Amino acid sequence: MERVEEYLEAILDIQNQEKRIVRTSDIAKRLNVKPSSVTEMLLKLRDMGYVEYIPYRGEMLTEKGREIAERIKKYYIGKTKFN
């Protein structure tokens, strides 16, 4: 599940910073992985209901995906403050 969390957080960050639909290449660059690996994960995230993924167009978090990504972000921010 850790990898899923990493992807959700990356998509959230890109969406918030860029204010646009996220491209596969954006995620690949952010996580330092191959675009094909991103595509594979996006299909899984779509099946889980976390992202809306349209091949060759882009992706964005669903409401469910955004809620989880924001919880993940808060958890890690809180964790680093107390370490």
C-alpha positions in Angstrom: 0.0 0.0 0.0 3.0 2.3 0.5 3.5 2.7 -3.2 -0.2 3.6 -3.7 0.2 6.3 -1.0 3.2 7.7 -2.7 1.3 8.0 -6.0 -1.7 9.6 -4.4 0.4 12.1 -2.6 2.3 13.0 -5.8 -0.9 13.5 -7.8 -2.3 15.7 -5.0 0.8 17.8 -4.9 0.9 18.3 -8.7 -2.8 19.0 -8.9 -2.5 21.6 -6.1 0.6 23.3 -7.5 -0.3 23.2 -11.2 -4.1 23.7 -11.0 -4.6 21.3 -13.9 -5.0 17.7 -15.0 -1.9 15.7 -14.1 0.1 14.0 -16.9 1.7 10.7 -16.6 5.1 12.3 -17.3 4.6 14.7 -14.4 4.2 11.7 -12.0 7.1 9.8 -13.6 9.4 12.8 -13.1 8.3 13.4 -9.5 8.7 9.8 -8.4 11.7 9.0 -10.7 10.0 6.1 -12.3 9.3 5.1 -15.9 6.0 6.3 -17.5 5.0 2.7 -18.2 5.2 2.1 -14.4 3.0 5.1 -13.8 0.5 3.9 -16.3 0.3 0.5 -14.6 -0.3 2.1 -11.2 -2.9 4.5 -12.6 -4.9 1.6 -13.9 -4.8 0.1 -10.4 -5.7 3.4 -8.8 -8.6 3.8 -11.3 -9.9 0.4 -10.4 -9.7 1.3 -6.7 -11.8 4.4 -7.4 -9.0 6.8 -6.5 -8.3 8.5 -9.8 -10.1 9.4 -13.0 -7.6 8.2 -15.7 -8.0 9.0 -19.4 -5.1 7.6 -21.5 -3.2 10.2 -23.4 -5.2 13.0 -21.7 -4.3 12.9 -18.0 -5.6 12.0 -14.6 -7.0 13.6 -11.5 -8.0 12.4 -8.1 -11.6 11.4 -7.4 -13.2 12.8 -4.3 -12.3 9.5 -2.6 -8.7 9.7 -3.8 -8.3 13.3 -2.7 -9.6 12.5 0.8 -7.1 9.6 1.2 -4.2 11.7 -0.3 -4.9 14.5 2.1 -5.1 12.1 5.1 -1.7 10.6 4.0 -0.2 14.1 3.7 -1.4 15.1 7.2 -0.1 11.9 8.7 3.4 12.3 7.2 3.5 16.0 8.1 2.5 15.2 11.7 5.0 12.4 11.9 7.9 14.5 10.8 7.1 17.3 13.3 7.3 14.8 16.2 10.5 13.0 15.0 
